[in-house]
Amino acid sequence: MNPGTFPPWAAIGAERRAHVERVAALLRTWAAAAGVADGERDRWLRAAYLHDALRDADGELLARLAPEAWGVPALRHGPAAARKAREHGETDAGVLDAVHYHSVGYARWDRVGHMLY
């Protein structure tokens, strides 16, 4: 996945797209200020563009992709997006964990999870 774009399977409206673009811009700024290597910055950006990629998806799709979601249907978009990303070739466990748990936090996050959160 290109680190600076939404995945082709995204179901996201204009308002949420604007939110994601702001998150990505902030992560770019932080990466530049911290002198982060391009590869690590790209991980942060992939997580940014994936984290809300299914925020506006149909509830039935979200229930199918992430039936557990801590028993809270409104939190399904993160686990569902992580699953779709994995199905479409994302292999970075840190990126997938960041996306999956971005709404609730996760004790085992690596740097990308902390930066997205």
N, C-alpha and C positions, 0 to 999 in steps of 0.2 A: 504494500500500500504506500502510495506517495504520502510523506509525512505532512504535507500542507494542504490536504484535500479531504473532503467527505468521501466515505466509501460509496460505491454505486448503489448499494442496497439501503442507504439511509432513508429514514422516514422522519423528516424533520421540517418544521415550518420556519418561516422567515424570522420570527422572534427568537426561536431557539438557535437558529443558524447564527444570528447576530451575537448571541451569548457565547457560542462556541468560538467564533472569530475573536471575541474579546479575551477569552481564556487563552487561546493560541497566541495572541499578541503579547499578553502578559508573560507567558512562558518563554517566548522568543526574547523578550526584554531581560528576564531573569537569566536566561542562558548566556546572553551576550555579556551581561554585567559580571557573571561568575566565571566567564571564560570557559564555559562548558564545551567539550569536543562536539563536533558536528553530529556524530553518531548518537551521542546521548541526547542532544537537543532534538534530533529526529524522533527518538523514542517518546520524548515528552509530547511532541506534536502529534504523533500517531495516537497517543492516548487522548489528547485534547479533542481531536476530530472524531474519535470513536465513542467517547464517553456518553454523549447524548444523541448518538446517531439514530437511535430508535425511540427517542423521547416521545415522539408524536405518532408512533406506530399503533396499529389496531390492537385493541386489548386481547383479541383472540390469538393473534400472532405472538404477542408477549407472553401469554399464558402457555402457549405451546413451547416457546423457546426457553422460558424460565419459570416453570410452575412453582418452584419452591420460594424464591425471593423473600425469605424470612417471613412468609405469611402476609406480606404487604404488597398488594397488586401495584401500588404506585411506585414501588422500587424495582419492578421487573426490568426496566429498560437497561440498567447496567449489566446484569447478568446476561440478558438477551443479546446485547450488543457484543459482549465478550464472546459469547458462543458463535454469533455470526462472523465475527472477526476471525476466530479460530477456523471456522469452516471455510473461510475465504483466504486462508494462508498465513494469518498472523501467528507466529510461533514464539514470540518473546513473552515469557511467563510474567515478567514484570509489567509489561504493557497490558496484558490480559487481566492481571490482578487489579491494576489501577482502574481499568474500565469496570470490571465486575463489581468492585467494592467502593466505587467513588461516592456513593450516597451514604455509606455507613461506616467507612473506615476499615482498616485491616492492619493488624499488628505485624504481619510479615512483609509488608510492602518494601520494595527497594526504592531508590530515589525517585523514579518516575511516579510512583503512587503518591509519595509525599508531595511532590511538586503539583500534581493534578489536584489533590485534595486541598 
